[in-house]
Amino acid sequence: MSTLIFYEKPGCATNARQKRLLLDAGHEVIARDLLSEPWTAQRLRDFFTALPVADWFNRAAPQLKSGEIDPARIDAQAALDLMLSDPLLIRRPLIEADGWRLAGFDAAQIEQRLGVAGNSKVPQGVEQCSRPHAATPCPVPQDSERAQVALAYHERTKHRPDRYASGPETLDWTMQPDPFRTFKDSPSVRLPLCAGRMAWAPDGADLPEETHPPALSLDSLGALLELSLGLSAWKEYGPDRWALRCNPSSGNLHPTEAYVIAHDIQGLEDGLYHYASRNHVLEQRCRSTAAHPSGLWIGLSSIHWREAWKYGERAFRYCQIDVGHALAALRYAAGLLGWQVRLVASCDSRRLTALLGTGRDQDYASAEREEPDLLVQLISPAHPQALVEPAPWDAAHTSWMGQANILDPHPMYHWPVIDEVASATESNHSEAAETRRQDYLPGTCATHLPAAEVIMGRRSAQRFDPQFTMAAADFYRLAASLLPHPHLPWDIWDYAPQVHPVFFVHRVEDVPAGLYILVREAGAEARLRAALSDEFEWQRVAGCPAHLPLFRLQAGKWQKVARVVSCQQAIAADSCFTLGMLTEFEHSIQQDAWRYRQLHWEAGLLGQVLYLEAETLALRGTGIGCFLDDAFHELLGLRSRHFQSLYHFTVGRALTDTRITTLPPYPERAAAAETEPTP
Ligand SMILES: Cc1cc2nc3c(=O)[nH]c(=O)nc-3n(C[C@H](O)[C@H](O)[C@H](O)COP(=O)(O)O)c2cc1C
């Protein structure tokens, strides 16, 4: 078996299939980005030795198809010069092993040299993707392969004690990608800032009788976005200054972008808008003069590079968890306005790409692309509406505006597996194919509505007081807030719960230290019992409210283990409890690879509930994306991939770093805010 260097075009499904053939044959495959490799003429020539010059080219490159380049009439030096200036012209893939080199996936040579027979799965004559680097990724793989791509991605991006998932070897913080996407030449619509004067109190208890949920309008949309995805503060420490937002994000890198689709909304022209959180404005991406059913929708997308810049291959997971946080943030903010939020599950990735304009090559040019994730509809009781998908943009009545900014002019790395897993996990089904939740668990504790100040004041704890013990009632309340109920934010989630938190309880009054599990769906208990260690007790907890399906698995002190599992982060040991979100995994993804994204969203929802609920108890939480996957699975006795942990979280009393200065989120508008309307 050989170790092969496989130079590919990132995101190309054909290259992905070819790699899989090599992997299946037992070879180790190291994928490299052919487009960003620092080629020299000599290095390229080494791949082409036995081939005529015409066969050095990627026949699908636009310049060859259009006849601009005629490979039969070009000499070797001119060909190499062209390829060095545009690597899309190079025949793909290039494969290298122990001094042996190959250009193109030549079936005979592959079989002879590598023993990979039966290339029936590799379409003959289709070696290359025909789309340019900055374009939408290649078509999604066949259904049967999609799940395998997702499962393989998950496996290779696990952190292990001796080897973390592949990421950049060095980070130059001065080169961090711009955290704010903007669209140049898009008309900008100023949103009001009025969260500070929201009339609503927690639980709506103090709601004046004459106060009704506001209609869908520019003003109320401003409040919604301010309280969900807007900036919550600027922080300063020495020469460093960074923004925080109402929604958290792994590494504060904020890959999630939001788009508003408005039809018949007061104060807004019909069309598509990008939410620019830096200045709390909408940037108009398109104007539509077609007649559309009225409504207000928000689409979320991810710029994977923002996250991959720091976290490498594991970044796709973090982007998806961030989407879950953003979704819950939207639901809570809408709750403060008295609005409903519904997930438009029928809108598949292809239609969402068209709706959000993220597939428009001409508007992105060489800017980092965005991957659409989901769409929600906002519904105000002021105008009850059915759940509908927005009508597609009609080219004859739509004018597009704006050019996406480049976030990172000098990307040092590329992680092709992210494009691959993104492509494999796109949604390609209709709502009818979904599993709908049957019943909510019985119980009394609904997740209650946090106040606007709680949302704006939410922060991740960076250190915890290791002496502090939390009250049992608060612990049970936090656990209960994770149970699905027909209240916000869970009313946005129409799916059977698949995420079950496993707690390391460190310091909770009257709750002995130990390992506990909260079974969020009754039907999952038998599966969990079968999957987890036979030695676990599955004891009901004395003093625990009867409606809470919480079980003690094993007594004992777990701080050291929790810390090790959490990549040695002290926040996992010094808190009152830490948890890992055990998720129904392999079977779900085999049914539908898109669920790989959806499971991470559910984990993100749980995270956001914990963040806000902890704040209401004068506690604080922190999401933990850095954990040793299989170390956690092993301590639970898991032997298969039926369950996997997707996200960890920790809660305690935070110690604040007083050296860091906090500044208002929109200082330049603070004075003007006095005159801004209340929705
Ligand atoms: C998916 C996810 C993973 C995270 N992982 C970690 C982690 O491993 N360690 C940590 O200290 N913070 C982690 N955080 C917290 C972020 O660093 C934090 O949200 C970000 O710095 C923004 O700060 P804020 O939450 O106070 O707004 C994570 C947050 C999210 C959403």
The ligand as a Gaussian input file, in Angstrom:
#p B3LYP/6-31G(d) Opt

LIG

0 1
 C      -19.335000      26.101000      18.517000
 C      -18.546000      26.819000      19.571000
 C      -17.387000      26.255000      20.087000
 C      -16.652000      26.919000      21.082000
 N      -15.556000      26.322000      21.605000
 C      -14.866000      26.929000      22.609000
 C      -13.794000      26.261000      23.249000
 O      -13.440000      25.119000      22.919000
 N      -13.151000      26.945000      24.255000
 C      -13.519000      28.201000      24.652000
 O      -12.899000      28.766000      25.565000
 N      -14.551000      28.843000      24.048000
 C      -15.247000      28.230000      23.058000
 N      -16.337000      28.850000      22.493000
 C      -16.729000      30.192000      22.916000
 C      -16.300000      31.245000      21.892000
 O      -14.917000      31.418000      21.945000
 C      -17.056000      32.545000      22.126000
 O      -18.404000      32.347000      21.783000
 C      -16.501000      33.688000      21.286000
 O      -15.211000      34.028000      21.696000
 C      -17.393000      34.911000      21.384000
 O      -17.486000      35.350000      22.714000
 P      -18.895000      35.494000      23.420000
 O      -19.528000      34.130000      23.464000
 O      -18.574000      36.036000      24.780000
 O      -19.723000      36.428000      22.589000
 C      -17.083000      28.192000      21.543000
 C      -18.254000      28.752000      21.019000
 C      -18.991000      28.075000      20.061000
 C      -20.259000      28.680000      19.546000

